[in-house]
Amino acid sequence: MLFRFEMGYWMDFDNPQTFTEKIQWLKLYNRRPEYTQMVDKYAVKEYVANIIGDEYIIPTIGVWDSVDDIDFDKLPNQFVLKTTHGGGSSGVFVCRDKSKINIQDIQQCFVKAFEQDIYTTLREWPYKGVPKKILCECFLSEVSNNDLVDYKFYCFRGSVKYCQVIKDRNTDEKIYFFNQYWEYQQFSGLYTEPNIDLAPPISLPMPENYSLMLNIAETLSKDIPFCRVDLYNVMGKVYFGEITFFPASGFGFFAPKEWDNKMGDLLSLNSYPSVAK
């Protein structure tokens, strides 16, 4: 019912075709227990470090069961707070200057964030068992007061097909797609609205360590039907961000819309005998 409401058509559970349909199908039927650790913003650090090494993990400052347990006087001037069970930008606070923050507002924000339950509202099964905590990480930035560039790798069974680049998220957000060879692609997504104008063709330099990021993304996504591996590239050093199994929870729109089918063609469900494709 939610898919019909959000996307405007009924989903075919017996023979899903589009990317968004197949993401919904995987929500229900691809239940590997390690996925819960992989979506836990704190527990995933150990999981990833065991595969690619500690040097790619953003340093942790602290972890608490409640926002009331945080002693803000002991935190550095710049830091990032996030819930371990949240998704997207929900339950995230970026502090660039501690002298300017309102602690009461932050506390109210995280009390509300603790009410979020992605499993209940969106049926993203891996989140069902994630403990609700608050994680504090070191602040990363290449240029003072500028947003980090997000590199989001769309991986299909350990093979990167596209890299989504998001710039200036908190000012004038721009979203671009490149293929695995860093060639600009004439489509965009995933948006919550169906009619989005495409960004004009652009020229962004390939990161010097792009091949390293590709290797990390493909290593972390091995044997997974689909996941998105998010990385940061700070002063030439790569950091792991998160692993996402259901971008936009499978309710996002591509522009042009035929890319929903093109992405769907890359997501094979043939290993599951209960579906045709």
C-alpha positions in Angstrom: 0.0 0.0 0.0 2.8 2.4 0.8 4.5 1.6 -2.5 1.3 2.4 -4.3 0.9 5.6 -2.4 4.5 6.8 -3.0 5.1 5.5 -6.5 1.7 5.7 -8.1 1.4 2.1 -9.2 1.0 -1.4 -7.7 4.1 -3.4 -7.2 4.4 -6.8 -8.9 5.8 -9.0 -6.1 5.9 -12.1 -8.4 7.9 -10.5 -11.1 9.5 -7.2 -10.0 11.2 -5.3 -12.8 12.2 -1.8 -11.7 14.9 -0.9 -9.3 12.4 0.5 -6.8 10.3 -2.7 -7.0 13.3 -5.0 -6.5 14.4 -2.9 -3.5 11.0 -3.5 -1.9 11.3 -7.2 -2.6 14.7 -7.4 -1.0 13.4 -5.6 2.1 11.0 -8.5 2.6 13.0 -11.5 1.6 16.8 -10.9 1.8 17.3 -11.3 5.5 20.9 -12.0 6.2 21.6 -11.5 10.0 24.9 -9.6 9.3 22.9 -6.8 7.7 21.8 -5.6 11.1 25.4 -4.9 12.1 26.0 -3.3 8.7 23.3 -0.7 9.2 24.2 0.0 12.8 26.3 3.2 12.6 28.5 2.2 15.5 28.7 -1.6 15.1 29.5 -1.3 11.3 32.9 0.3 12.2 34.2 -3.0 13.5 32.6 -5.0 10.7 34.3 -2.8 8.0 37.6 -2.5 9.9 37.9 -6.3 9.9 37.6 -6.3 6.1 39.5 -3.3 4.9 41.4 -2.0 8.0 41.1 0.6 10.8 42.7 3.3 8.7 39.5 3.9 6.8 37.3 4.3 9.9 36.3 7.8 11.1 37.5 8.0 14.7 34.9 7.6 17.5 34.8 10.2 20.3 32.1 8.5 22.4 28.9 6.4 22.4 26.0 7.0 24.8 22.6 5.4 25.5 20.9 8.8 25.9 21.5 12.3 24.9 21.3 13.2 28.6 24.5 11.2 29.2 26.6 13.5 26.9 29.0 15.9 28.7 29.3 18.6 26.0 32.1 20.3 27.9 34.3 17.4 27.2 33.7 17.3 23.5 36.0 19.1 21.0 35.1 22.3 19.3 34.0 20.4 16.2 32.2 17.0 16.1 29.4 15.0 14.6 26.6 13.4 16.5 24.4 10.7 15.0 22.0 8.0 16.1 23.1 4.5 15.5 19.7 3.4 14.2 18.9 6.4 12.0 18.8 6.6 8.2 19.5 9.4 5.7 20.1 12.8 7.5 17.7 12.0 10.3 19.3 12.0 13.7 22.5 13.8 12.6 24.0 17.0 14.1 27.1 18.5 12.7 28.9 20.9 15.1 31.3 23.3 13.4 31.7 25.7 16.4 30.7 24.5 19.9 30.5 28.1 21.1 27.4 28.6 18.9 25.4 25.5 19.7 22.2 25.3 21.8 22.5 22.2 23.9 18.8 22.1 24.7 17.8 22.2 21.0 20.3 19.3 20.4 18.8 17.3 23.2 15.2 17.8 21.9 16.4 16.8 18.4 17.8 13.5 19.6 14.9 12.7 21.9 12.7 13.0 18.8 15.2 11.0 16.7 15.1 8.2 19.3 11.4 7.8 18.4 12.3 6.9 14.8 11.8 3.3 13.8 12.7 2.6 10.2 11.6 -1.1 10.5 8.1 -0.1 11.6 7.6 2.7 9.2 9.4 1.6 6.1 9.8 -2.2 6.7 13.6 -2.1 6.4 14.2 -5.3 8.2 17.9 -4.9 9.1 17.0 -2.0 11.5 14.7 -4.1 13.6 17.5 -5.2 16.0 19.7 -2.1 16.0 20.3 -0.7 19.6 19.4 2.9 19.9 22.4 4.9 20.9 24.1 8.2 20.1 27.5 8.1 18.4 30.0 11.0 18.4 32.6 11.1 15.6 35.5 13.4 14.7 34.6 16.2 12.4 36.0 15.8 8.8 36.4 18.7 6.4 38.7 19.6 3.5 38.0 23.3 3.6 36.7 25.1 6.7 32.9 25.4 6.8 32.4 23.6 3.5 30.4 20.4 3.2 32.2 17.2 2.5 31.6 15.6 -0.9 29.8 12.3 -0.7 30.8 9.5 -3.0 28.1 6.9 -3.1 28.9 3.7 -5.0 26.0 1.7 -6.4 27.2 -1.9 -6.2 25.6 -5.0 -7.7 27.1 -8.3 -6.3 30.5 -6.7 -5.7 30.6 -4.7 -8.9 30.4 -0.9 -8.9 28.3 0.3 -11.8 27.7 4.0 -10.8 29.1 6.6 -8.4 26.7 9.2 -7.2 28.4 12.4 -6.2 26.7 14.9 -3.8 28.2 18.3 -3.3 27.2 21.3 -1.1 24.5 19.3 0.7 23.6 22.0 3.1 23.9 25.0 0.8 23.1 24.5 -2.9 22.9 20.7 -3.2 24.1 19.2 -6.5 23.7 15.5 -7.4 25.6 13.9 -10.3 26.1 10.3 -11.5 29.2 8.9 -13.1 29.8 5.3 -14.3 32.6 3.2 -12.9 35.0 4.8 -15.5 34.1 8.3 -14.2 32.2 9.2 -17.3 29.3 11.6 -16.6 25.8 10.0 -16.9 22.8 11.9 -18.2 20.5 11.0 -15.4 20.0 11.8 -11.7 18.1 10.6 -8.6 16.9 9.5 -6.2 14.4 12.1 -5.4 11.2 12.2 -3.4 9.4 14.0 -6.3 8.9 12.4 -9.8 9.6 15.5 -11.9 13.1 16.8 -11.5 15.2 18.7 -14.1 18.5 17.1 -15.0 21.6 18.9 -14.1 23.6 20.0 -17.1 26.6 18.0 -18.2 29.6 18.9 -16.0 33.2 18.2 -15.7 34.5 17.1 -12.3 38.0 15.8 -11.9 38.4 12.1 -11.0 39.7 11.8 -7.5 43.4 10.8 -7.5 42.6 7.7 -5.4 39.4 6.8 -7.2 40.6 3.3 -7.9 41.1 2.8 -4.2 37.6 3.9 -3.5 36.3 1.5 -6.2 38.2 -1.4 -4.7 36.9 -0.6 -1.2 33.3 -0.4 -2.4 33.5 -3.6 -4.4 35.2 -5.4 -1.5 32.5 -4.4 1.0 29.7 -5.2 -1.4 30.9 -8.7 -2.3 28.1 -11.3 -2.6 25.3 -8.7 -1.8 22.6 -8.4 -4.5 22.7 -4.6 -4.1 24.0 -2.1 -1.7 25.3 1.4 -1.8 28.7 2.0 -0.2 29.3 5.7 0.9 32.8 7.0 1.2 34.5 10.3 1.9 37.8 11.6 0.4 39.4 14.0 2.7 42.8 15.5 1.7 43.5 12.4 -0.3 42.5 10.0 2.5 39.5 7.7 2.1 37.0 7.2 5.0 34.1 4.8 5.2 30.7 6.5 5.6 28.0 3.9 5.6 26.4 0.9 3.8 22.9 1.4 2.6 20.7 -1.4 1.3 17.6 0.6 0.4 18.4 4.1 -1.0 15.4 6.4 -0.4 13.9 3.2 1.1 13.0 2.3 -2.5 10.6 5.2 -2.9 12.8 7.5 -4.9 12.5 8.7 -8.5 15.0 8.7 -11.2 15.1 11.4 -13.9 14.6 10.4 -16.7 12.2 7.8 -15.2 13.4 5.0 -17.5 16.5 4.7 -15.4 14.3 2.9 -12.8 14.2 0.1 -15.3 17.8 0.3 -16.3 18.9 0.1 -12.7 16.5 -2.7 -12.2 18.1 -4.7 -15.0 21.4 -4.6 -13.1 19.8 -5.9 -9.9 19.4 -9.7 -10.4 17.2 -11.7 -8.2 17.8 -15.0 -10.1 19.4 -16.6 -7.1 16.0 -16.5 -5.4 13.7 -19.2 -6.9 10.5 -17.5 -5.8 10.8 -14.7 -8.4 11.0 -14.7 -12.2 13.8 -12.1 -12.4 
